[in-house]
Amino acid sequence: MTTPEPDPPDHPDGGSESLSPSEISPVHDAKYASRDPAGFERLREASALCLSGGGYRAMLFHLGALWRLNELGHLRKLARVSSVSGGSITAGLLATAWPRLDFDGAGMATNFGELVVSPLRAFAGQTIDIGAILRGLLLPGSISDRIADSYRRHLFGDLTLQDLPDQPQFVFNATNLQSSVLFRLSKPYLWDYRVGELEEPTVPLAVAVAASSAFPPFLSPVTIRFPAGAFKPGSGDDLQQPAYTERVMLSDGGVYDNLGLETAWKGFRTILISDGGGHIADTPSPARDWARQFYRVYSVTDNQVRSLRKRQAIGGFKNKERTGTYWGIRSHVEDYRLDDPLDCPTEQTLALARVKTRLAGIKPALQERLINWGYAICDTAMRKHVVLDARRPDFPYPGGVAPP
């Protein structure tokens, strides 16, 4: 079995609090070590990358960020990639390409465009959500099955979690609707601290990404069935029972942690956060019908969770609990106070942030603007806080973030 990378355990109440090194004690270690299959250790002096949700908008925004991280030689340094929802599509393709990436002496993959950019852009031209919903409602099979089939057909084939690289470790985060906490899907194990651990899972990668991106209510849940006794005995807290271990019902990882922060923050010293999530718009007259009101309420909740996670990260950077940086699709280049950032007018970048959160085809020109924006704001954040001596680059595509 591949030895999992160590993660400190989840908070006793299932929340997202993390202990600072000064708070770690033998008492904590003894009490909670069994909750995590990797045990309990201090922070690793390594880098983790978090990729948020946000549909195809986030998928392409993160692609631009990965492009710049690769040029900076930082992609190869990652020890973990933690993702949710649209970020998991990008992470899944990076994971499948990783064994074939040809890193040069400077640590840059020279075939990144061929193996990552081109296939992801081709996929971004496909609309998969509406068709999946209609076929799932009218024909045998669930909506989530249709989404997983699309991922399998266009991106991942028949690969399973066991086909992923050992380093970096890719963690696809979903939300367990039964236990109400985070459900981690990775090569070494599946894990929900209440339900327990399943070692060396053979779950198809397409299903893992579908679970992580199962946006409620239409694309959720993804149901995964396991044989009796598949979960490691004694590895769960209070829900290691057949009703929870033989059928797991998962929703979008963003329901619990829409930055993918939890599985990175608790174990790594350097955290890089790419946030492609949207922002709820103000309205003087919220809808009264149940469907649109539900969506409004969900969006308010999502916005609050995102704000709390972001506040946790920024506070940790300021207090020097972690090193690294945050960049978001709604960030303003001027706020970083970098001397020579790429030209990204705020009115144009905010227009990109308003692209709808869907798995719907995006035209090539808009794809390029989203990629350019992810590239530019990642470059700004990295050159300001992480790679201080890097030179100002050019946009990957002509035109920058301006509409054609």
C-alpha positions in Angstrom: 0.0 0.0 0.0 1.2 3.5 -0.8 1.7 5.4 2.5 -0.7 8.4 2.6 0.6 11.8 3.2 -0.1 12.8 6.8 -3.1 15.0 7.7 -4.0 16.2 11.1 -7.5 15.1 12.1 -10.7 16.8 11.6 -12.0 18.9 14.4 -14.1 16.9 16.9 -17.3 18.6 15.9 -16.7 18.0 12.2 -15.8 21.7 11.7 -12.8 23.2 10.0 -10.7 24.5 12.8 -7.0 23.6 12.7 -4.6 23.4 15.6 -1.5 25.6 15.5 1.8 23.8 16.1 1.9 25.3 19.7 -1.5 23.6 20.4 -0.4 20.1 19.3 0.2 17.9 22.3 0.5 14.2 23.2 -3.1 14.4 24.5 -4.4 15.5 21.1 -2.2 13.0 19.4 -3.5 10.1 21.5 -7.1 11.1 21.4 -7.5 11.9 17.7 -4.7 10.0 15.8 -7.0 7.1 15.0 -9.4 9.5 13.1 -7.0 10.0 10.2 -5.5 7.0 8.3 -2.3 9.0 8.0 -1.9 9.7 11.7 -1.2 13.0 13.3 2.0 15.0 12.6 3.2 18.6 12.5 2.9 20.6 9.4 4.9 19.3 6.4 7.4 21.8 5.0 5.9 21.4 1.5 3.5 23.1 -0.8 -0.2 22.3 -1.4 -2.4 23.8 -4.1 -6.2 24.3 -3.5 -8.5 24.6 -6.5 -12.0 25.9 -5.8 -15.3 25.2 -7.4 -17.1 27.3 -10.0 -18.0 25.1 -13.0 -16.3 25.7 -16.3 -15.5 29.2 -15.3 -13.3 28.0 -12.5 -11.9 25.1 -14.5 -10.5 27.5 -17.1 -9.4 30.1 -14.6 -7.4 27.4 -12.7 -5.9 26.2 -16.0 -4.4 29.7 -16.4 -3.1 29.5 -12.9 -1.5 26.1 -13.5 0.0 27.4 -16.7 1.8 30.2 -14.8 2.8 27.8 -11.9 4.4 25.5 -14.5 6.4 28.4 -16.0 7.6 29.4 -12.6 8.8 25.8 -11.9 6.4 25.6 -9.0 4.0 23.0 -10.4 6.6 20.3 -9.9 7.2 21.3 -6.3 3.6 20.5 -5.3 3.1 17.8 -2.7 -0.7 17.9 -2.8 -3.5 19.2 -5.0 -6.8 19.5 -3.1 -9.8 20.3 -5.2 -13.6 20.7 -5.3 -16.2 20.9 -8.0 -15.0 22.7 -11.2 -11.4 22.7 -9.7 -11.6 18.9 -9.6 -12.1 18.7 -13.4 -8.8 20.6 -13.8 -7.1 18.6 -11.1 -8.3 15.3 -12.6 -6.8 16.1 -16.0 -3.6 17.3 -14.5 -3.4 14.0 -12.5 -3.9 11.9 -15.7 -1.3 13.9 -17.5 1.3 14.0 -14.7 3.2 10.8 -15.5 3.8 12.0 -19.0 4.8 15.6 -18.2 8.3 16.2 -19.4 10.0 18.5 -16.8 13.1 20.3 -18.0 16.1 21.4 -15.8 14.2 24.5 -14.6 11.3 22.4 -13.4 8.9 23.4 -16.2 6.9 20.8 -18.1 7.6 21.5 -21.8 4.5 19.5 -23.0 2.1 21.1 -20.6 0.1 22.7 -23.4 -0.3 19.5 -25.3 -1.2 17.3 -22.4 -3.2 19.7 -20.2 -4.2 22.9 -22.0 -5.5 21.4 -25.3 -7.7 18.6 -23.9 -9.2 20.8 -21.3 -10.0 23.5 -23.8 -11.6 21.0 -26.1 -13.7 19.8 -23.2 -14.7 23.3 -22.2 -16.5 23.6 -25.6 -18.9 20.8 -24.6 -22.2 21.3 -22.8 -22.8 18.4 -20.5 -25.1 19.6 -17.7 -28.4 20.2 -19.6 -28.2 16.9 -21.5 -27.4 15.0 -18.4 -30.3 16.5 -16.5 -32.8 15.8 -19.3 -31.6 12.2 -20.0 -31.4 11.5 -16.2 -35.0 12.6 -15.8 -36.4 10.8 -18.8 -34.3 7.7 -19.2 -32.9 4.9 -16.9 -29.8 5.9 -14.9 -29.2 9.0 -12.7 -28.2 12.5 -13.7 -24.9 12.0 -11.9 -24.3 8.8 -13.9 -24.6 10.9 -17.1 -22.1 13.5 -15.8 -19.6 10.7 -14.9 -20.1 9.2 -18.3 -19.2 12.6 -19.9 -16.0 12.9 -17.8 -15.1 9.3 -18.8 -15.7 9.8 -22.5 -14.0 13.2 -22.9 -11.2 13.3 -20.2 -10.5 10.3 -18.0 -11.4 7.1 -19.9 -11.4 4.1 -17.6 -8.7 5.3 -15.2 -9.3 4.8 -11.5 -7.9 6.4 -8.4 -5.2 3.8 -8.4 -3.9 5.1 -11.7 -3.0 8.5 -10.2 0.5 9.5 -9.3 1.9 9.1 -5.8 3.4 12.5 -5.9 1.8 14.9 -5.8 -1.1 13.4 -4.0 -4.4 14.5 -5.6 -7.4 14.8 -3.2 -10.9 15.2 -4.6 -13.2 16.6 -2.0 -16.9 15.8 -1.8 -19.6 16.3 0.8 -21.1 13.2 2.5 -24.8 13.9 2.7 -25.3 11.1 5.2 -22.6 12.2 7.7 -22.7 15.9 6.8 -18.9 16.2 6.7 -16.1 16.1 4.1 -15.5 12.9 2.1 -11.9 12.6 0.7 -11.2 10.6 -2.4 -7.6 9.9 -3.2 -5.3 7.1 -4.3 -4.2 5.9 -0.8 -7.7 6.0 0.7 -11.2 7.2 0.8 -12.0 8.8 4.2 -14.8 10.3 6.2 -13.7 10.7 9.8 -17.2 9.6 11.0 -17.7 6.7 8.6 -14.0 5.5 8.3 -11.3 4.6 5.8 -11.3 2.5 2.7 -7.7 1.7 1.6 -6.5 1.7 -2.0 -9.9 2.5 -3.6 -10.6 1.5 -7.2 -13.3 4.1 -7.7 -13.2 5.4 -11.3 -11.6 8.8 -11.6 -14.7 10.0 -13.6 -16.9 9.1 -10.6 -14.6 10.8 -8.1 -14.7 14.0 -10.1 -18.4 13.7 -10.7 -18.9 13.4 -6.9 -16.7 16.4 -6.2 -18.6 18.5 -8.8 -22.2 17.2 -8.1 -23.7 20.7 -7.8 -27.0 20.5 -5.9 -29.9 20.0 -6.5 -29.7 18.9 -10.2 -26.3 17.1 -10.4 -26.5 15.6 -6.8 -26.1 13.1 -5.3 -23.5 10.7 -6.6 -24.1 7.3 -5.0 -21.2 4.9 -4.6 -21.7 1.3 -3.4 -19.1 -0.8 -1.6 -19.1 -4.4 -0.5 -19.7 -5.3 3.1 -16.5 -4.9 5.2 -14.7 -2.7 2.6 -14.0 0.0 5.2 -11.2 -0.6 7.6 -12.6 -1.8 11.0 -12.4 0.8 13.8 -11.3 3.6 11.4 -14.5 5.6 11.8 -15.8 7.7 14.7 -19.5 7.0 15.2 -21.0 6.0 11.8 -19.1 2.9 10.8 -22.2 1.0 10.2 -23.5 -0.8 7.0 -26.1 1.9 6.4 -23.2 4.4 5.9 -20.4 2.2 4.6 -22.2 0.1 1.9 -23.8 3.1 0.2 -22.2 6.5 0.3 -24.2 9.5 -1.1 -22.1 12.4 -2.1 -22.6 16.0 -3.2 -20.4 18.8 -4.4 -17.3 19.3 -2.3 -18.1 23.0 -2.2 -21.1 22.4 0.0 -18.7 21.8 2.9 -15.5 23.5 1.7 -15.7 25.5 -1.4 -12.0 26.4 -1.6 -10.7 22.8 -1.1 -8.8 24.2 1.8 -9.3 21.8 4.6 -7.2 18.8 3.3 -4.3 21.2 2.6 -4.4 23.7 5.4 -4.1 21.0 8.2 -1.0 19.3 6.8 1.2 21.7 4.9 3.2 24.8 5.6 2.9 26.5 2.2 -0.6 26.9 0.8 -1.5 28.2 -2.7 -5.2 29.0 -3.2 -6.8 29.5 -6.6 -10.4 30.7 -6.1 -12.6 30.7 -9.2 -15.8 30.9 -7.3 -18.5 33.3 -8.2 -20.2 35.9 -6.1 -23.9 36.3 -5.3 -25.4 39.4 -6.8 -27.4 41.9 -4.9 -31.1 42.1 -5.7 -33.9 44.4 -4.3 -36.6 41.8 -5.1 -35.5 38.1 -4.3 -37.7 35.5 -6.1 -40.6 34.1 -4.1 -41.0 30.7 -5.9 -39.4 27.8 -4.1 -36.9 26.8 -6.8 -35.4 30.2 -7.3 -35.6 31.0 -3.6 -33.8 27.8 -2.8 -31.0 28.7 -5.2 -30.7 32.2 -3.7 -30.5 30.7 -0.1 -27.9 28.2 -1.3 -25.9 31.0 -2.9 -26.0 33.0 0.3 -24.8 30.0 2.3 -22.0 29.3 -0.2 -20.9 32.9 -0.1 -20.6 32.8 3.7 -18.7 29.6 3.7 -16.3 30.9 1.1 -15.8 34.1 3.1 -15.0 32.2 6.2 -12.5 30.0 4.5 -10.9 32.9 2.8 -10.7 34.8 6.0 -9.0 31.8 7.7 -6.4 31.6 4.9 -5.6 35.3 4.7 -5.4 35.5 8.5 -3.1 32.6 8.6 -0.8 34.2 6.0 -0.8 37.5 7.9 -0.1 35.8 11.2 2.7 33.7 9.6 1.0 30.5 10.5 1.4 29.5 6.9 3.3 30.8 3.9 1.9 31.0 0.4 -0.7 33.2 -1.3 -4.3 33.5 -2.4 -5.6 34.7 -5.7 -9.3 34.8 -6.9 -11.3 35.5 -9.9 -12.7 38.5 -8.1 -9.3 39.8 -6.9 -8.0 43.2 -8.0 -4.5 43.3 -9.3 -3.8 46.7 -7.8 -4.5 45.3 -4.3 -1.3 43.2 -4.4 0.9 46.3 -4.9 3.2 44.6 -7.4 5.3 47.0 -9.3 4.8 45.5 -12.8 1.6 43.4 -13.0 0.0 42.4 -16.2 -2.6 44.8 -17.4 -6.0 43.6 -16.1 -8.7 46.3 -15.9 -11.1 45.6 -13.0 -14.2 46.1 -15.1 -13.1 43.4 -17.5 -12.0 40.9 -14.8 -15.3 41.4 -12.9 -17.1 40.6 -16.1 -15.2 37.3 -16.3 -16.1 36.6 -12.7 -19.8 36.9 -13.6 -19.7 34.0 -16.1 -22.3 31.5 -15.0 -21.4 28.5 -12.8 -22.3 25.8 -15.2 -20.9 22.8 -17.1 -21.9 24.5 -20.4 -19.8 25.1 -23.5 -17.7 28.3 -23.6 -16.7 29.9 -26.8 -12.9 29.9 -27.6 -12.5 33.7 -27.2 -14.0 33.7 -23.7 -12.0 30.6 -22.8 -8.8 32.5 -23.7 -9.8 35.5 -21.6 -10.6 33.3 -18.5 -7.2 31.5 -18.9 -5.4 34.8 -19.3 -7.0 36.1 -16.2 -6.2 33.0 -14.1 -2.6 33.2 -15.4 -2.3 37.0 -14.7 -3.6 37.0 -11.2 -1.7 33.9 -10.2 1.5 35.6 -11.6 0.7 38.7 -9.6 0.2 36.8 -6.3 3.2 34.5 -6.8 5.6 37.2 -7.8 4.5 39.4 -4.8 4.5 36.7 -2.1 6.3 33.5 -3.2 8.7 33.8 -6.2 10.0 37.3 -5.6 12.7 37.4 -8.3 10.6 36.2 -11.3 10.3 38.3 -14.4 7.1 39.8 -15.7 5.7 37.4 -18.4 3.4 37.9 -21.4 -0.2 36.7 -21.5 -0.6 33.2 -22.9 -3.0 34.5 -25.5 -3.1 37.8 -27.3 -5.6 40.4 -26.1 -5.2 39.8 -22.3 -8.5 39.9 -20.5 -10.3 42.4 -22.8 -13.2 41.2 -24.9 -12.3 40.8 -28.6 
